[in-house]
Amino acid sequence: MTANDVPYACRPSSAAGRRGRRRSAYEAPRAAADRGTRLGGAESKRRRRPRLPAPPSRVTLLDGVRYRKVSTRMSGSATVAAGVSLLMVLLGACGGGSSPRAPVIACLGDSITYGTTHASPTGSQRDAKGGYPARLARLLGARARVLNRGAGGASAGLWLLDPHQGDGPALWNVLKRNLDPPPGGSPPAGAPSLALAVLEGDRPDIVVILLGVNDIFFERQQRGDAVVAVTFDRLDRLREQAASVARTVLLATPLPNHRDPPALVSDLARRIRAAHADALPLGERFAAADWERLLSDEVHPNEEGYELLARIVAEELERRGLIATHAR
């Protein structure tokens, strides 16, 4: 260490320098101040250098782990290097070099979520790109992982069935054959519904629920207009159950179609909007885009319709700050 490495160090021409003493960055200023020595070596009785605080022998990090300093005898450049090293340790302890995990989005629904384009008693066809969930996954890229939890013919009532009783076990096996990726093993013992049995395995951050038109279709003859209230109650229960595993649950308004009475579909959408300020306006935005040309049959979207649904969901997720905004 040279005299230039330490503030207030004794020059070689001073008395201390002639004696060949070498002092540390903390010791030299204190000794010079005690003697009243100027930088040039002249004695002064009036001006005394202030004492510097003693160096700490230990440093305590945020996690409480204590690191002992290797030496207090460091030049100015070595002190800077040690400070940089300590900063890097602190950043590492705080996870400064890690990136956040991409959120998992589970899309729960019926054949519209599954991606059916044409349905008939003899069979059905699926969107070549996998419906709106798969298209959403392509739009979001690495920003999110999207799971398609749509099943053809499913209703809100079906998703609420107990997976351990009645038709539940058989339906669970059907879901295991048709969902991709399939739920594993048996349904969790405490899961009260098929929906929660699937979601507990997925552990999603966000759940998008698009259901209701099949409840209206299957039960309208039996229940009449009261089917809307029954369907809304089921959707609310599904939303509540999904909220037990996901931080965000978005209940989507139903899409308009040519199969179900428009008044009933509109009434269901109105109830959803009135009860949930954060409802996903899929039905409204789909209808505003000349919806009739976006259907491939009475109820299912065509490829253009599925692409629009994916873009609507992506825009809504970005606007609400639920996923990172795409760099433009």
Stockholm file with secondary structure:
# STOCKHOLM 1.0

chainA/1-328         MTANDVPYACRPSSAAGRRGRRRSAYEAPRAAADRGTRLGGAESKRRRRPRLPAPPSRVTLLDGVRYRKVSTRMSGSATVAAGVSLLMVLLGACGGGSSPRAPVIACLGDSITYGTTHASPTGSQRDAKGGYPARLARLLGARARVLNRGAGGASAGLWLLDPHQGDGPALWNVLKRNLDPPPGGSPPAGAPSLALAVLEGDRPDIVVILLGVNDIFFERQQRGDAVVAVTFDRLDRLREQAASVARTVLLATPLPNHRDPPALVSDLARRIRAAHADALPLGERFAAADWERLLSDEVHPNEEGYELLARIVAEELERRGLIATHAR
#=GR chainA/1-328 SS CCGGGSTTCCCTTSHHHHTTCCCCTTHHHHHHHHHTBCTTSCBCSSCCCCCCCCCCSEEECTTSCEEECSCSCCCHHHHHHHHHHHHHHHHHHTTTTCCCCCCEEEEEESHHHHTEEEEETTEEEECTTCHHHHHHHHHHGGGCEEEEEECTTCCHHHHTSCTTSTTHHHHHHHHHHHSBSCCCSSCCTTCCSHHHHHHHHHCCSEEEEECCHHHHHHHHHHHGGGHHHHHHHHHHHHHHHHTTTCSEEEEBCCCCCSSSCHHHHHHHHHHHHHHCTTCBCHHHHHHTTTGGGGBSSSSCBCHHHHHHHHHHHHHHHHHTTSSCCCCC
#=GC SS_cons         CCGGGSTTCCCTTSHHHHTTCCCCTTHHHHHHHHHTBCTTSCBCSSCCCCCCCCCCSEEECTTSCEEECSCSCCCHHHHHHHHHHHHHHHHHHTTTTCCCCCCEEEEEESHHHHTEEEEETTEEEECTTCHHHHHHHHHHGGGCEEEEEECTTCCHHHHTSCTTSTTHHHHHHHHHHHSBSCCCSSCCTTCCSHHHHHHHHHCCSEEEEECCHHHHHHHHHHHGGGHHHHHHHHHHHHHHHHTTTCSEEEEBCCCCCSSSCHHHHHHHHHHHHHHCTTCBCHHHHHHTTTGGGGBSSSSCBCHHHHHHHHHHHHHHHHHTTSSCCCCC
//
